[in-house]
Amino acid sequence: MTVVGLGYMGLPTALLLARSEMTVYGYDIDKKKIKGLKKGTLPFEEPGLKELFTAATPHFVPIETLQSSDAFILTLPTPITTEKSCDTSFVLSAVNAVCRELKDDDLVVLESTVAPGTTTGPVQSLLEKTGKRFSLSYVSEKAIPGNTIAEMQTNHRIIGGLDETSAKRTKALYERFVTAPIHLTDCTTAEAVKLLENTYRDVNIALANELAIRLSQAGVNVWEAIRLANFHPRVHLHQPGPGVGGHCIAVDPWFLVSEKTPLIRQARLINDGMPSVVVGRIEEIFHDVHQPTIVLLGVAYKGNVDDDRESPAYTIKDLLEAQGYTVRLYDPLMKNKPLVSTQLSEVTKDADCVVLVTDHLMFKDIDPRHITNMRSKHLFDTRNILNHKAWEDAGFTVHILGK
């Protein structure tokens, strides 16, 4: 079996299957990644990945050239285009490569997040041009950076098969490492399920963000209001924040946007607009200060990971710099990033405001009494996770998003 695309989803999938004593070939067009894996170097950090790699090594074979196999799992990125649609170029390129190696009765599984109809549309069409008999399925990803390996095994999995044989063959494959229930459906429904999961969260976050803006104007602490509202047995409001990032929530809902989905579009616009709301608050604080220096705590798109894809921190930085501010980035988890410092004392020197953007747990351990080199002492907590009294006792003026 071959896994094509060894990113956050592809490599763990390959290793989990290999650990089940199935011979798995791992292929990626990034030759540097393949050479590193051959030497035992992992391309990214993830809890438990190193141990999984060690356990899977006897049956995992990184390859630089795609070769014949009985099954192909495609885990390619599907970024968003400038027109806010799904870019399937990586997926279709991989399918073309698989077509050159396809044999009768091979199984092809697509895991990449795509717009409904992709599997039974362009993917199936390319495979049919080979003239070979094949099985085809779509399996929606079920994982998140920081807990990927556990979630891949313990989350319910949705398998959409081109036909009953395709679905059953795919289920048998995933049962080698998935301990949760596996549900069978058709390809297009399975594609939609992945989008529905992330769209639900995006819309809920947008509601929380809109409430944060509106209720703060009325003098309401939105964090307290949401906490109390969630005691209702049928209410589960999410939390507001500086914007939505990552490879799922910030991207996937766009694949459903059309003239018939104004709510989904508006949720995307609200969440994409939150960096502007954060910048607006900062401008209010420093309207009479000449060229303030702002420190952004956190560059990762979510807490406790080293993933900065679609991170709102970069948008906040760009917007502030466009207004003449000096912006410094601090994130101990984002190593080897030339613009990101891992030394707090370095970025706070002569700064005016510390803005918490990412909810890393380690930021709760910062002792504000040790930050003594700032020009003026302001804290803007966009996640409401810090001990605000401790910061106030250390001489900081504390500002909170939604309060």
Secondary structure, 3 states (H helix, E strand, C coil): CEEECCCCCHHHHHHHHHHCCCCEEEECCCHHHHHHHHCCCCCCCCCCHHHHHHHHHHHEEEECCCCCCCEEEECCCCCECCCCCECCHHHHHHHHHHHCCCCCCEEEEECCCCCCCCHHHHHHHHHHCCCCCEEEEEECCCCCCCCHHHHHHHCCEEEEECCHHHHHHHHHHHCCCCCCCEEEEEHHHHHHHHHHHHHHHHHHHHHHHHHHHHHHHCCCCHHHHHHHHCCCCCCCCCCCCCCCCCCCCCCHHHHHCCCCCHHHHHHHHHHHCHHHHHHHHHHHHCCCCCCCEEEEECCCCCCCCCCCCCCHHHHHHHHHHHCCCEEEEECCCCCCCCCEECCHHHHCCCCCEEEECCCCHHHHHCCHHHCCCCCCCEEEECCCCCCHHHHHHCCCEEEECCC
